[in-house]
Amino acid sequence: MLELQYHNEDLEKDKTSQNCLGRGMEQVAKKLGVAHEEIQRLTDELQVKEKEQCKLGKLWFQMTISDHALTVLISSQGGT
């Protein structure tokens, strides 16, 4: 009878350990999901900023070309 009681106690301890482990894994999975969402949000934000920077770079290049063309045009007008 005493052996059966010890066996039941061992089973209860195992169930408690498994429940704790299961809850711990659920918490880790939730944290991992939150981290994944944050990484995705930051990645999206970075891509938007990269596109904006690319547009600004193109505008700067176009302005530089226009400025150079205007300078050449003015100098050719003045030299004639």
Secondary structure as GFF3:
##gff-version 3
##sequence-region A 1 80
A	DSSP	alpha_helix	2	79	.	.	.	ID=ss1
###
